Amino acid sequence: MNAKNNAQNELPIAKNEDVEFSSELADAEDMEANRRAEAADSRQEKDRG
């Protein structure tokens, strides 16, 4: 591996990272990913309560 790949592999993995979602720019896969993320968030909230 080269130095660039090594540096990328050492980056921290962020949880709860905010990413802006634009329905105007989204394709079918983006829409499905957003739907699944919302469902996962709902399950997490339900499990906490």
C-alpha distance matrix in Angstrom:
0.0 3.7 6.8 8.2 6.3 6.8 10.3 11.0 10.5 12.9 15.6 18.8 20.2 23.6 26.5 29.5 27.8 30.5 29.7 32.5 33.6 35.4 37.5 38.2 34.6 33.8 33.5 34.5 31.2 31.3 34.9 34.1 31.3 33.7 36.4 34.3 33.2 36.9 37.9 35.4 36.6 40.2 39.5 38.0 41.0 43.4 41.9 42.2 45.8
3.7 0.0 3.8 5.6 5.6 6.4 8.9 10.3 11.0 12.9 15.1 18.7 20.5 23.7 26.9 29.7 27.6 30.0 29.2 31.9 33.2 34.9 37.3 37.7 34.1 33.7 33.7 35.1 31.9 31.7 35.4 35.0 32.1 34.3 37.3 35.4 34.0 37.6 39.0 36.5 37.5 41.1 40.7 39.1 41.9 44.5 43.2 43.3 46.9
6.8 3.8 0.0 3.8 5.5 5.0 6.2 8.7 9.9 10.8 12.9 16.6 18.9 21.9 25.3 28.1 25.9 28.4 27.9 30.6 32.3 34.2 36.8 37.3 33.8 33.6 34.0 35.6 32.5 31.8 35.4 35.3 32.1 34.0 37.1 35.3 33.6 37.0 38.6 36.1 36.6 40.3 40.1 38.2 40.8 43.6 42.3 42.1 45.6
8.2 5.6 3.8 0.0 3.8 5.4 5.2 6.3 8.7 10.2 11.3 15.1 17.0 19.7 23.2 25.7 23.2 25.4 24.6 27.2 28.8 30.5 33.2 33.6 30.1 30.0 30.5 32.3 29.2 28.4 32.1 32.1 29.1 30.8 34.0 32.5 30.8 34.1 35.9 33.6 34.1 37.8 37.8 36.1 38.6 41.4 40.4 40.2 43.6
6.3 5.6 5.5 3.8 0.0 3.8 5.4 5.1 6.2 8.8 10.3 13.9 15.3 18.4 21.5 24.3 22.1 24.6 23.8 26.6 27.9 29.9 32.2 32.9 29.4 28.8 29.0 30.4 27.2 26.7 30.3 29.9 26.9 28.9 31.9 30.1 28.6 32.1 33.6 31.2 32.0 35.7 35.4 33.8 36.5 39.2 38.0 38.1 41.6
6.8 6.4 5.0 5.4 3.8 0.0 3.8 5.5 5.1 6.5 9.1 12.5 14.5 17.9 21.1 24.1 22.4 25.2 25.0 28.0 29.7 31.9 34.4 35.4 32.0 31.3 31.7 33.0 29.6 28.9 32.4 31.9 28.6 30.5 33.4 31.4 29.6 33.1 34.4 31.7 32.3 36.0 35.6 33.6 36.4 39.1 37.6 37.4 41.0
10.3 8.9 6.2 5.2 5.4 3.8 0.0 3.8 5.5 5.3 6.8 10.5 13.0 15.9 19.4 22.2 20.1 22.8 22.7 25.7 27.7 30.0 32.8 33.7 30.4 30.0 30.9 32.4 29.2 28.0 31.5 31.3 27.9 29.4 32.5 30.7 28.6 31.9 33.6 30.9 31.1 34.9 34.8 32.6 35.1 38.0 36.7 36.3 39.8
11.0 10.3 8.7 6.3 5.1 5.5 3.8 0.0 3.8 5.4 5.5 9.1 10.7 13.5 16.9 19.6 17.4 20.0 19.6 22.6 24.4 26.6 29.3 30.3 27.0 26.4 27.2 28.6 25.4 24.3 27.7 27.5 24.2 25.7 28.9 27.1 25.1 28.4 30.2 27.6 28.0 31.8 31.7 29.8 32.3 35.2 34.1 33.9 37.3
10.5 11.0 9.9 8.7 6.2 5.1 5.5 3.8 0.0 3.8 5.6 8.5 9.7 13.2 16.2 19.3 17.8 20.9 20.8 24.1 25.7 28.2 30.6 32.0 28.7 27.7 28.2 29.2 25.7 24.9 28.2 27.5 24.1 25.9 28.7 26.5 24.7 28.1 29.4 26.6 27.3 30.9 30.5 28.5 31.3 33.9 32.5 32.4 36.0
12.9 12.9 10.8 10.2 8.8 6.5 5.3 5.4 3.8 0.0 3.8 6.4 8.9 12.2 15.4 18.7 17.4 20.6 21.2 24.6 26.6 29.3 32.0 33.5 30.5 29.6 30.5 31.6 28.1 26.9 30.0 29.5 25.9 27.3 30.1 28.0 25.7 28.9 30.3 27.3 27.5 31.2 30.8 28.4 31.0 33.8 32.2 31.7 35.3
15.6 15.1 12.9 11.3 10.3 9.1 6.8 5.5 5.6 3.8 0.0 3.8 6.5 9.2 12.7 15.6 13.9 17.0 17.6 21.0 23.2 26.0 28.8 30.3 27.4 26.7 28.0 29.3 25.9 24.3 27.4 27.2 23.5 24.5 27.5 25.7 23.1 26.1 27.9 25.0 24.9 28.7 28.6 26.3 28.5 31.6 30.3 29.7 33.1
18.8 18.7 16.6 15.1 13.9 12.5 10.5 9.1 8.5 6.4 3.8 0.0 3.8 6.2 9.5 12.7 11.6 15.0 16.3 19.9 22.2 25.4 28.2 30.1 27.5 26.5 28.0 29.0 25.7 23.9 26.6 26.2 22.4 23.1 25.9 23.9 21.1 23.9 25.6 22.5 22.2 25.9 25.7 23.1 25.3 28.4 27.0 26.2 29.6
20.2 20.5 18.9 17.0 15.3 14.5 13.0 10.7 9.7 8.9 6.5 3.8 0.0 3.8 6.6 9.9 9.2 12.8 14.1 17.8 19.7 23.0 25.5 27.7 25.2 23.9 25.2 25.9 22.6 20.8 23.3 22.8 19.0 19.7 22.4 20.2 17.5 20.4 21.9 18.9 18.7 22.4 22.2 19.8 22.2 25.1 23.9 23.3 26.8
23.6 23.7 21.9 19.7 18.4 17.9 15.9 13.5 13.2 12.2 9.2 6.2 3.8 0.0 3.8 6.5 5.8 9.5 11.4 15.1 17.3 20.8 23.4 25.8 23.7 22.5 24.3 25.1 22.0 19.8 21.9 21.7 17.9 17.9 20.6 18.8 15.7 18.1 20.0 17.1 16.3 20.0 20.3 17.7 19.6 22.9 22.0 21.1 24.3
26.5 26.9 25.3 23.2 21.5 21.1 19.4 16.9 16.2 15.4 12.7 9.5 6.6 3.8 0.0 3.8 5.4 9.0 11.3 14.9 16.7 20.4 22.7 25.4 23.8 22.2 23.9 24.3 21.3 19.0 20.6 20.1 16.4 16.1 18.4 16.4 13.1 15.3 16.9 13.9 12.9 16.6 16.7 14.0 15.9 19.1 18.2 17.4 20.7
29.5 29.7 28.1 25.7 24.3 24.1 22.2 19.6 19.3 18.7 15.6 12.7 9.9 6.5 3.8 0.0 3.8 6.3 9.1 12.4 14.2 18.0 20.2 23.1 21.9 20.4 22.5 22.9 20.4 17.7 18.8 18.7 15.2 14.1 16.3 15.0 11.3 12.8 15.0 12.4 10.6 14.2 15.1 12.5 13.8 17.3 17.1 16.0 18.9
27.8 27.6 25.9 23.2 22.1 22.4 20.1 17.4 17.8 17.4 13.9 11.6 9.2 5.8 5.4 3.8 0.0 3.8 6.3 9.9 12.2 15.8 18.5 21.0 19.5 18.5 20.8 21.8 19.3 16.4 18.0 18.4 14.9 13.9 16.8 15.9 12.3 14.1 16.8 14.7 13.1 16.8 18.1 15.8 17.0 20.5 20.6 19.7 22.4
30.5 30.0 28.4 25.4 24.6 25.2 22.8 20.0 20.9 20.6 17.0 15.0 12.8 9.5 9.0 6.3 3.8 0.0 3.8 6.6 9.4 12.9 15.7 18.2 17.1 16.4 19.3 20.5 18.6 15.2 16.5 17.7 14.5 12.7 15.7 15.7 12.2 13.2 16.5 15.2 13.2 16.5 18.5 16.7 17.2 20.8 21.6 20.6 22.8
29.7 29.2 27.9 24.6 23.8 25.0 22.7 19.6 20.8 21.2 17.6 16.3 14.1 11.4 11.3 9.1 6.3 3.8 0.0 3.8 6.3 9.7 12.7 14.9 13.5 12.9 15.8 17.5 15.7 12.2 13.8 15.4 12.4 10.8 14.3 14.8 11.7 13.1 16.5 15.7 14.4 17.6 19.7 18.5 19.3 22.6 23.6 23.1 25.2
32.5 31.9 30.6 27.2 26.6 28.0 25.7 22.6 24.1 24.6 21.0 19.9 17.8 15.1 14.9 12.4 9.9 6.6 3.8 0.0 3.8 6.5 9.9 11.8 11.0 11.1 14.5 16.5 15.6 11.8 12.9 15.3 13.1 10.8 14.2 15.6 13.0 13.6 17.3 17.3 15.8 18.5 21.1 20.4 20.7 23.8 25.3 24.9 26.6
33.6 33.2 32.3 28.8 27.9 29.7 27.7 24.4 25.7 26.6 23.2 22.2 19.7 17.3 16.7 14.2 12.2 9.4 6.3 3.8 0.0 3.8 6.4 9.0 8.4 7.8 11.2 13.0 12.5 8.7 9.4 12.1 10.5 8.1 11.4 13.4 11.5 11.9 15.5 16.2 15.2 17.5 20.2 20.2 20.5 23.3 25.1 25.2 26.7
35.4 34.9 34.2 30.5 29.9 31.9 30.0 26.6 28.2 29.3 26.0 25.4 23.0 20.8 20.4 18.0 15.8 12.9 9.7 6.5 3.8 0.0 3.8 5.3 5.4 6.1 9.9 12.3 12.8 9.3 9.6 13.1 12.5 10.3 13.1 15.7 14.5 14.6 18.0 19.2 18.4 20.4 23.2 23.5 23.7 26.3 28.3 28.5 29.8
37.5 37.3 36.8 33.2 32.2 34.4 32.8 29.3 30.6 32.0 28.8 28.2 25.5 23.4 22.7 20.2 18.5 15.7 12.7 9.9 6.4 3.8 0.0 3.8 5.4 5.0 8.1 10.0 11.5 8.5 7.6 11.4 11.9 9.7 11.7 14.8 14.4 14.2 17.2 19.1 18.7 20.1 22.9 23.8 24.0 26.1 28.4 29.0 30.0
38.2 37.7 37.3 33.6 32.9 35.4 33.7 30.3 32.0 33.5 30.3 30.1 27.7 25.8 25.4 23.1 21.0 18.2 14.9 11.8 9.0 5.3 3.8 0.0 3.8 5.7 8.6 11.3 13.2 10.7 10.5 14.3 14.9 13.2 15.3 18.3 18.1 18.0 21.0 22.8 22.4 23.9 26.7 27.5 27.7 29.9 32.2 32.8 33.8
34.6 34.1 33.8 30.1 29.4 32.0 30.4 27.0 28.7 30.5 27.4 27.5 25.2 23.7 23.8 21.9 19.5 17.1 13.5 11.0 8.4 5.4 5.4 3.8 0.0 3.8 6.7 10.2 11.3 8.9 10.0 13.5 13.6 12.7 15.3 17.8 17.4 18.2 21.1 22.4 22.3 24.3 26.8 27.4 28.0 30.3 32.2 32.8 34.3
33.8 33.7 33.6 30.0 28.8 31.3 30.0 26.4 27.7 29.6 26.7 26.5 23.9 22.5 22.2 20.4 18.5 16.4 12.9 11.1 7.8 6.1 5.0 5.7 3.8 0.0 3.8 6.8 7.7 5.3 6.3 9.7 10.0 9.5 12.0 14.3 14.4 15.4 17.9 19.3 19.7 21.5 23.8 24.7 25.6 27.6 29.4 30.4 31.9
33.5 33.7 34.0 30.5 29.0 31.7 30.9 27.2 28.2 30.5 28.0 28.0 25.2 24.3 23.9 22.5 20.8 19.3 15.8 14.5 11.2 9.9 8.1 8.6 6.7 3.8 0.0 3.8 5.5 5.2 6.3 8.8 10.0 10.7 12.4 14.4 15.4 16.7 18.6 20.0 21.1 22.8 24.6 25.8 27.1 28.8 30.4 31.8 33.4
34.5 35.1 35.6 32.3 30.4 33.0 32.4 28.6 29.2 31.6 29.3 29.0 25.9 25.1 24.3 22.9 21.8 20.5 17.5 16.5 13.0 12.3 10.0 11.3 10.2 6.8 3.8 0.0 3.8 5.4 5.1 6.2 8.6 9.9 10.6 12.3 14.2 15.4 16.6 18.4 20.0 21.2 22.7 24.4 25.9 27.1 28.7 30.5 32.0
31.2 31.9 32.5 29.2 27.2 29.6 29.2 25.4 25.7 28.1 25.9 25.7 22.6 22.0 21.3 20.4 19.3 18.6 15.7 15.6 12.5 12.8 11.5 13.2 11.3 7.7 5.5 3.8 0.0 3.8 5.4 5.1 6.1 8.5 9.8 10.5 12.1 14.2 15.3 16.3 18.2 19.9 21.0 22.4 24.3 25.7 26.9 28.6 30.5
31.3 31.7 31.8 28.4 26.7 28.9 28.0 24.3 24.9 26.9 24.3 23.9 20.8 19.8 19.0 17.7 16.4 15.2 12.2 11.8 8.7 9.3 8.5 10.7 8.9 5.3 5.2 5.4 3.8 0.0 3.8 5.4 5.0 6.1 8.6 9.8 10.4 12.2 14.2 15.2 16.3 18.3 19.9 20.9 22.4 24.3 25.6 27.0 28.8
34.9 35.4 35.4 32.1 30.3 32.4 31.5 27.7 28.2 30.0 27.4 26.6 23.3 21.9 20.6 18.8 18.0 16.5 13.8 12.9 9.4 9.6 7.6 10.5 10.0 6.3 6.3 5.1 5.4 3.8 0.0 3.8 5.5 5.1 6.2 8.6 9.8 10.6 12.4 14.2 15.3 16.6 18.5 20.0 21.2 22.6 24.5 26.0 27.3
34.1 35.0 35.3 32.1 29.9 31.9 31.3 27.5 27.5 29.5 27.2 26.2 22.8 21.7 20.1 18.7 18.4 17.7 15.4 15.3 12.1 13.1 11.4 14.3 13.5 9.7 8.8 6.2 5.1 5.4 3.8 0.0 3.8 5.4 5.0 6.2 8.5 9.9 10.6 12.2 14.2 15.3 16.6 18.4 20.0 21.1 22.6 24.5 26.1
31.3 32.1 32.1 29.1 26.9 28.6 27.9 24.2 24.1 25.9 23.5 22.4 19.0 17.9 16.4 15.2 14.9 14.5 12.4 13.1 10.5 12.5 11.9 14.9 13.6 10.0 10.0 8.6 6.1 5.0 5.5 3.8 0.0 3.8 5.5 5.1 6.1 8.6 9.8 10.4 12.2 14.2 15.3 16.4 18.3 19.9 21.0 22.6 24.6
33.7 34.3 34.0 30.8 28.9 30.5 29.4 25.7 25.9 27.3 24.5 23.1 19.7 17.9 16.1 14.1 13.9 12.7 10.8 10.8 8.1 10.3 9.7 13.2 12.7 9.5 10.7 9.9 8.5 6.1 5.1 5.4 3.8 0.0 3.8 5.4 5.0 6.2 8.6 9.8 10.5 12.3 14.3 15.3 16.5 18.3 20.0 21.2 22.8
36.4 37.3 37.1 34.0 31.9 33.4 32.5 28.9 28.7 30.1 27.5 25.9 22.4 20.6 18.4 16.3 16.8 15.7 14.3 14.2 11.4 13.1 11.7 15.3 15.3 12.0 12.4 10.6 9.8 8.6 6.2 5.0 5.5 3.8 0.0 3.8 5.5 5.2 6.3 8.7 9.9 10.7 12.5 14.4 15.5 16.6 18.5 20.2 21.5
34.3 35.4 35.3 32.5 30.1 31.4 30.7 27.1 26.5 28.0 25.7 23.9 20.2 18.8 16.4 15.0 15.9 15.7 14.8 15.6 13.4 15.7 14.8 18.3 17.8 14.3 14.4 12.3 10.5 9.8 8.6 6.2 5.1 5.4 3.8 0.0 3.8 5.4 5.0 6.1 8.6 9.8 10.6 12.3 14.3 15.3 16.5 18.5 20.2
33.2 34.0 33.6 30.8 28.6 29.6 28.6 25.1 24.7 25.7 23.1 21.1 17.5 15.7 13.1 11.3 12.3 12.2 11.7 13.0 11.5 14.5 14.4 18.1 17.4 14.4 15.4 14.2 12.1 10.4 9.8 8.5 6.1 5.0 5.5 3.8 0.0 3.8 5.4 5.0 6.1 8.6 9.9 10.5 12.3 14.2 15.3 16.6 18.6
36.9 37.6 37.0 34.1 32.1 33.1 31.9 28.4 28.1 28.9 26.1 23.9 20.4 18.1 15.3 12.8 14.1 13.2 13.1 13.6 11.9 14.6 14.2 18.0 18.2 15.4 16.7 15.4 14.2 12.2 10.6 9.9 8.6 6.2 5.2 5.4 3.8 0.0 3.8 5.4 5.0 6.2 8.7 9.9 10.6 12.3 14.3 15.5 16.8
37.9 39.0 38.6 35.9 33.6 34.4 33.6 30.2 29.4 30.3 27.9 25.6 21.9 20.0 16.9 15.0 16.8 16.5 16.5 17.3 15.5 18.0 17.2 21.0 21.1 17.9 18.6 16.6 15.3 14.2 12.4 10.6 9.8 8.6 6.3 5.0 5.4 3.8 0.0 3.8 5.4 5.1 6.3 8.7 10.0 10.6 12.4 14.4 15.6
35.4 36.5 36.1 33.6 31.2 31.7 30.9 27.6 26.6 27.3 25.0 22.5 18.9 17.1 13.9 12.4 14.7 15.2 15.7 17.3 16.2 19.2 19.1 22.8 22.4 19.3 20.0 18.4 16.3 15.2 14.2 12.2 10.4 9.8 8.7 6.1 5.0 5.4 3.8 0.0 3.8 5.4 5.1 6.2 8.7 9.8 10.6 12.5 14.5
36.6 37.5 36.6 34.1 32.0 32.3 31.1 28.0 27.3 27.5 24.9 22.2 18.7 16.3 12.9 10.6 13.1 13.2 14.4 15.8 15.2 18.4 18.7 22.4 22.3 19.7 21.1 20.0 18.2 16.3 15.3 14.2 12.2 10.5 9.9 8.6 6.1 5.0 5.4 3.8 0.0 3.8 5.4 5.1 6.2 8.6 9.9 10.7 12.6
40.2 41.1 40.3 37.8 35.7 36.0 34.9 31.8 30.9 31.2 28.7 25.9 22.4 20.0 16.6 14.2 16.8 16.5 17.6 18.5 17.5 20.4 20.1 23.9 24.3 21.5 22.8 21.2 19.9 18.3 16.6 15.3 14.2 12.3 10.7 9.8 8.6 6.2 5.1 5.4 3.8 0.0 3.8 5.4 5.2 6.1 8.6 10.0 10.8
39.5 40.7 40.1 37.8 35.4 35.6 34.8 31.7 30.5 30.8 28.6 25.7 22.2 20.3 16.7 15.1 18.1 18.5 19.7 21.1 20.2 23.2 22.9 26.7 26.8 23.8 24.6 22.7 21.0 19.9 18.5 16.6 15.3 14.3 12.5 10.6 9.9 8.7 6.3 5.1 5.4 3.8 0.0 3.8 5.5 5.1 6.1 8.6 10.1
38.0 39.1 38.2 36.1 33.8 33.6 32.6 29.8 28.5 28.4 26.3 23.1 19.8 17.7 14.0 12.5 15.8 16.7 18.5 20.4 20.2 23.5 23.8 27.5 27.4 24.7 25.8 24.4 22.4 20.9 20.0 18.4 16.4 15.3 14.4 12.3 10.5 9.9 8.7 6.2 5.1 5.4 3.8 0.0 3.8 5.4 5.1 6.3 8.8
41.0 41.9 40.8 38.6 36.5 36.4 35.1 32.3 31.3 31.0 28.5 25.3 22.2 19.6 15.9 13.8 17.0 17.2 19.3 20.7 20.5 23.7 24.0 27.7 28.0 25.6 27.1 25.9 24.3 22.4 21.2 20.0 18.3 16.5 15.5 14.3 12.3 10.6 10.0 8.7 6.2 5.2 5.5 3.8 0.0 3.8 5.5 5.2 6.4
43.4 44.5 43.6 41.4 39.2 39.1 38.0 35.2 33.9 33.8 31.6 28.4 25.1 22.9 19.1 17.3 20.5 20.8 22.6 23.8 23.3 26.3 26.1 29.9 30.3 27.6 28.8 27.1 25.7 24.3 22.6 21.1 19.9 18.3 16.6 15.3 14.2 12.3 10.6 9.8 8.6 6.1 5.1 5.4 3.8 0.0 3.8 5.5 5.4
41.9 43.2 42.3 40.4 38.0 37.6 36.7 34.1 32.5 32.2 30.3 27.0 23.9 22.0 18.2 17.1 20.6 21.6 23.6 25.3 25.1 28.3 28.4 32.2 32.2 29.4 30.4 28.7 26.9 25.6 24.5 22.6 21.0 20.0 18.5 16.5 15.3 14.3 12.4 10.6 9.9 8.6 6.1 5.1 5.5 3.8 0.0 3.8 5.6
42.2 43.3 42.1 40.2 38.1 37.4 36.3 33.9 32.4 31.7 29.7 26.2 23.3 21.1 17.4 16.0 19.7 20.6 23.1 24.9 25.2 28.5 29.0 32.8 32.8 30.4 31.8 30.5 28.6 27.0 26.0 24.5 22.6 21.2 20.2 18.5 16.6 15.5 14.4 12.5 10.7 10.0 8.6 6.3 5.2 5.5 3.8 0.0 3.8
45.8 46.9 45.6 43.6 41.6 41.0 39.8 37.3 36.0 35.3 33.1 29.6 26.8 24.3 20.7 18.9 22.4 22.8 25.2 26.6 26.7 29.8 30.0 33.8 34.3 31.9 33.4 32.0 30.5 28.8 27.3 26.1 24.6 22.8 21.5 20.2 18.6 16.8 15.6 14.5 12.6 10.8 10.1 8.8 6.4 5.4 5.6 3.8 0.0
